[in-house]
Amino acid sequence: MSSVATSAPAAPSANPILALRRAGPFFFVLALAALVYALIGPQQFANALTIGAIYALIALGYTMVYGIIALINFAHGEIFMVGAFVSLFFLGEQLGQTGPVRDLPVLLVLVIAAFLVTMVVVGLLGVLIERFAYRPLRNAPRLAPLITAIGISFILQNVVQIIYGPSPVNTPQIIAPTERFGLLGASIGYVNLFVLAAAVVLMVLLQLFVNRTRLGRAMRSTAQDREAAQLMGVDINRTIAATFFIGSALAGAAGVVYGLYFGNISFVIGFQAGLKAFTAAVLGGIGNITGAALGGFIIGFVEVTAAATGYFVWAQALVFTTLILVLVFRPAGLLGQQLGERA
Amino acid sequence: MELRKLAALAVGTMVLAAACQAGAPGSPSAGASGAAKGTLKIGVTLPLSGGARADGAPALRGVELAVAEANEAGGVGGYNLELSVLDHAVNGKYNEQQGAKDMQTLVGDTSVIGAVGPYNSAVAKVQIPISNDAGLLQCSPANTNEGLTKPDFGALDYRKNFPDRINYVRVATTDDIQGPAMSAYAYNDLGLRNILVVDDVTTFGTGVADNFQKEFERLGGTTADRIGANADTTDFVPIITAAKEKNPDGVYYGGVVPSGGGLLLKQMAQQGLDVPFLGPDGIKNGSGEDEGALIQIAGSDESKNSYATVAAIGDFPAKAEFDGRFTEHFKDESDFKTPGAYSGPAYACATIILEALEKAAAGAADMAALREAVRANVTAGTAFETVLGSVTFDENGDTSQLIISFYKVDPALKNGKGDWVFIEQQDFGGAVGGAEGSPEASGEAGGSPEASGS
């Protein structure tokens, strides 16, 4: 493993073959997107991008946490679910929103406030979980934090169930779900556009953060070699906490857009969405941020294509068939593994 | 080592607990205060929490009322009665494994002389083999899948060990009547011709959707598309988009609300598919005020074009009087204060068990004999006078009342939150012989290549 790592970076960007190999997965995804577009048309393509964006946002947190402490954070799906409820609490209960807001400036303020509040609250929740459930077990056998993660996931589910009851709850859809505009012969909802735009903006910000900031560099170095990073003066605890904050905040953002898009949430939505997002992260190469985003969109494509072609009942099976096929040919996922190597 | 000790301790505790449980009903006269002979239990096995509470709670209330009234009247056959209520909803949805466990609990409790439930046919499938082996009478207020009782539809698989000892009866009629009844209503009364059929890929949902589709096509309608959306689907948008291209003039949902009925209707409205929404009893589960109800999830205005069948009599002669007693009895409860579609049938189930107990109580030597006598009484072709009217069970345990009721959503009720209103009921009992034959006839029609190809 380490020998590969030391021999590969000899000529990282100059080697055209290596560059091609790196670009390969992107071409694969682009080709897949083109194929899907041709198959299902613009209307369904918009649906696929929307649900794919939600999966991608959740997948980012899985992949960041795995990248930095090699933990599959099974509570992550539940963090997304909590995000959806925090957004409901803020928009619905605190601000008393019930339906569409037609005044654009007000709508913008509301949406941005919902994102900020939810992302901060859920981000802090992630930090708290890391501090009390994972940090004490950082040097324990791998299985221990995995089990704690599952435990946390049940705790979060039960807490939300106690507070909001086990029935599905309607959330305020402040972006009118029936408002649409025409594009390429399709009629696209403004809410779809918003979901996709929010996801893309957050992903770009995340890339900039990881690649351009001090803390981002600390994250990458911790992911590559925790002890060496520590020796070089990186505060490991702070870096890992920051990773949890950002990963969880993104899941919280996914919760906000989920509530806006579907208008109905329940305490069990975290499991399904978490499973799909985890699959997306593995598909893209767990530990790899770009990979997780691509993986999310691929799963959206597969699901919607299944629905559009009349095989909706097979959607789940097709998602996992895709995962297996990708892993057979690229065992480390589409874009390889490490946060440090590729991010 | 420590783990092993813990495990041993846990097993020990469980054995002890089981012994205690077994001991209690063995001495039925122990805690008797009012009635001479002690206390007997009626089991209730329904989904009662989460999104599924809207399904099970109205039926539970029916049983509660019947038992409360029987106790007030001085008990039945010298016994006081109490309920053993078990909830098999897990994470807000009915759960077959939990249903099977609960039935084992009821079967194992010798003071249980009969059980009311379940609500979902998929749960009945796993419960009937257990109750059949034990000979425990089970009366479902709401199960409609024809395969649960009728040997032609594979019912013998569920009563393998005692095929002739019928222990499962139901006061709701079957989906080979419920599905086609809605087909005729959709085709003739609503004038629909091209319907999108969605089912939740469960015993009940797929079954009733098949029955609906076959009859609708036999009448001359077409199926715009048939889609299976499994019970944990949350994103129906792509299937709605796909279906819109086929211009359906109605949607039939074979399934229950916790599987996604409410979400489908909500997302149809958002995607601008504004056509009548039809379904079986699974979509009629409470008003817009009840959490987890179709109208509450989708919204009252979005549900205004919704129609549902209920496989039981909706307008029974004593209904006003029953509703009055029900509302009075539960006025202090926090939810489900007014009767639902299956409150009356559940009350009837309890009545039937109690009437059978009345007849059996004198002759039975012990608890096992009493349980068997109750079962034999119910399934012997006896006519029972229930709140629904006279009910007799046939050789498979199916009710003599082949009545389907039709309901529609009125969005103005309950202060604008919406509720279901009764439209009419149709009695399919006039052609009992025809009803026996008709599923096969429509089965042939649906199975032929011309019909399915069109």
Boltz contact constraints between the chains, C-beta under 6 A:
constraints:
  - contact:
      token1: [A, 43]
      token2: [B, 241]
      max_distance: 6.0
  - contact:
      token1: [A, 44]
      token2: [B, 238]
      max_distance: 6.0
  - contact:
      token1: [A, 44]
      token2: [B, 241]
      max_distance: 6.0
  - contact:
      token1: [A, 47]
      token2: [B, 237]
      max_distance: 6.0
  - contact:
      token1: [A, 47]
      token2: [B, 238]
      max_distance: 6.0
  - contact:
      token1: [A, 47]
      token2: [B, 241]
      max_distance: 6.0
  - contact:
      token1: [A, 51]
      token2: [B, 235]
      max_distance: 6.0
  - contact:
      token1: [A, 166]
      token2: [B, 49]
      max_distance: 6.0
  - contact:
      token1: [A, 166]
      token2: [B, 50]
      max_distance: 6.0
  - contact:
      token1: [A, 166]
      token2: [B, 92]
      max_distance: 6.0
  - contact:
      token1: [A, 167]
      token2: [B, 51]
      max_distance: 6.0
  - contact:
      token1: [A, 167]
      token2: [B, 291]
      max_distance: 6.0
  - contact:
      token1: [A, 167]
      token2: [B, 292]
      max_distance: 6.0
  - contact:
      token1: [A, 168]
      token2: [B, 51]
      max_distance: 6.0
  - contact:
      token1: [A, 168]
      token2: [B, 297]
      max_distance: 6.0
  - contact:
      token1: [A, 177]
      token2: [B, 270]
      max_distance: 6.0
  - contact:
      token1: [A, 268]
      token2: [B, 91]
      max_distance: 6.0
  - contact:
      token1: [A, 272]
      token2: [B, 232]
      max_distance: 6.0
  - contact:
      token1: [A, 304]
      token2: [B, 238]
      max_distance: 6.0
  - contact:
      token1: [A, 307]
      token2: [B, 238]
      max_distance: 6.0
  - contact:
      token1: [A, 307]
      token2: [B, 239]
      max_distance: 6.0
  - contact:
      token1: [A, 307]
      token2: [B, 242]
      max_distance: 6.0
  - contact:
      token1: [A, 308]
      token2: [B, 238]
      max_distance: 6.0
  - contact:
      token1: [A, 308]
      token2: [B, 242]
      max_distance: 6.0
  - contact:
      token1: [A, 312]
      token2: [B, 227]
      max_distance: 6.0
  - contact:
      token1: [A, 312]
      token2: [B, 229]
      max_distance: 6.0
  - contact:
      token1: [A, 312]
      token2: [B, 239]
      max_distance: 6.0
  - contact:
      token1: [A, 313]
      token2: [B, 228]
      max_distance: 6.0
